[in-house]
Structures are given as C-alpha cells and as structure tokens.
Amino acid sequence: MSVVTVPPSLVELVGPVEGVEILPWDLRTDPPRAGEVEVVVVPTHQAPWVTRLAELPGLRAVQLSSAGHEHALRFLPPGVTLSNAVGVHDTATAELALALLLAAQRDLPDFVRAQASGEWAAPRQRRSVADSTVVVVGYGGIGRALATRLRACEAEVVAVASRARAGDGLVDRVHGVAELPALLPRADVLALATPLTEGTRRLVDAAALALLPDDALVVNVGRGAVVDTDALVAECAGGRLRAALDVTDPEPLPPDHPLWSTPGVLVSPHTAGSTSAFAPRMARYLRAQLTAYGQRGQLPHVVATG
C-alpha cells in the first residue's frame, strides 16, 4: 500500500482511498514515516515543503493545491513528478475576477470611501459591464468560467489562448495570442487569467497597454509578472487606464509600492482561491488523483518532472 501525506484539514474530507494509506502532515513538523512516503500533497498556504522534500528518500510525486506551478519547478527533486490542481480554483477565481471587474466599472471603492465619511455621493453615470467588450487572455478553465459569468452580464467576450481554435458555444472562436495586438484597441476590459510561462512573462508590456483605448480596465487574476508593473503604474497614474489586480509583481506588494496609491487601481491580496468552495473541491480532486495513484502508481495531470 502506498503511503501519501495530505494536509490535516483535508484528510477527513478525502476519506479512505483503495491502495493508499493517507497520513496527515502539514509539512511544518518532522515527516511521518519519512522512508515510506511516496506522495506529498502540499498545503494551500506554502509550508516549508521545499526543504522537507529532501527528507523523503522514497518520494515519487508532489501534488500541489494550486493551479499555478512555476514557483515549484526549481525545488523539485530529480525524478519526482509534479501535478497541479486542475479545475479546483476555476470557479472561485472567476468569481473574484468578475467581482473586481464589477467593482471597478461601477466605482465601488468610491462608495466605500464615501460611506466611511458619511457622504452621499452625487449621482452620476457609471460604466456598465453590459454591452462592454471583454478580452479574456488565458482561455483555459478559469477563462471559460469567467466567460460564462460575463455572458450572463451581457458582455461581449473575446477569447485569447496560446493557439487559435474553434469556438465552444460561449465564444464564436478562440484567437491565438499572436492576434492580441489587433484585439486590444476594441477592449473595454482586458482580463488576464493566463499562467506564467516564458511566453506570457511581460505579455502585457508598455506597447500592449498603449494599444488599449482610454479608460480601459486591466483585470489580472493570472500571475503578476504577465504585466509590466511599471508600465501599468505609468498608464494608471496618468489617468488613461485603470486596473483591478488580485496578483502583482512583486508579490506580496511592499507597503510603499506605488500600486497601492495609484488612482484607478484596486488591489486584492492574491485571494481568489481562498473561499469556502476550496476544501470540498480539493478533496474531490485529491480523491480522484489518489485513486489513480493507487491503481497505476502515478498521479495524473503531471506538469513537470524533476
């Protein structure tokens, strides 16, 4: 029977899995039965798992609790596979992306500030999500979940992925990333849900931002380094663009960073996946992953090997 460690908060939700013995471990204490552990499930909040993995001579696979995995690659021991949490965070991340988009378009931060001072703001026309054009870059699970919500808000969705392909019922077609410069001038909102790769790092640079129309909104729930932060600050500080960001570069954002005080910028602290929906969805995903491991000796959804 294969020995697997799972964060204590998920053990009961995962339940028994045939062919697998599950041990609770948060990676903050000494590993239980270190010589027998074959699979480690990394907790959501990054425990010191980087150093702990070296204490497991029989380790064969690491299962992340996150969809993003670029942060883990350089710490993976030789021969150990890495799997990410495919689909677990799609709904929660799309929810926050829509919340940020709505908050920015309808000027909710202004209302919060006015309420704190007891001010009844004079009515004026606000931007709408309805009838706006939202270019969604990163049309995977999160991008599709966001598109579903945007369509319900009666927005036009333009999907962009690494390669062009046929539509899926939500969009007429999916544009390749090479088409992005031609799409940006028509975007009321640019929503980023792409993972960080060498191909997406600084994808939205000064030149790309310059193609957006005046008063466009940049929403980022992917990875901070997909955007050139200095270029974004410059565009927002001048009042031409606005931004709503759950991810930043750098991250965590230092207290004195200009993004905190730049007009038209709304920041949330990389909290998209931290909702009540996480634990049950992660438990279901782990049950399927560990069942496959018990049957075949390998985790599905491998994204890298050390």
Secondary structure, DSSP 8 states (H G I E B T S, - for coil): -EEEEE-HHHHHHH--BTTEEEEE--SSS--TTTTTEEEEE--SS--SHHHHGGG-TT--EEE-SSS--GGGGGG--TT-EEE--TTTTHHHHHHHHHHHHHHHHTTHHHHHHHHHTT----------STT-EEEEE--SHHHHHHHHHHHHTT-EEEEEESS-EE--SSSSEEEEGGGHHHHGGG-SEEEE-----TTTTT-B-HHHHHHS-TT-EEEE-S-GGGB-HHHHHHHHHTTS-EEEESS-SSSS--TT-GGGTSTTEEE--S-TT-STTHHHHHHHHHHHHHHHHHHHSS-SSEEEE-
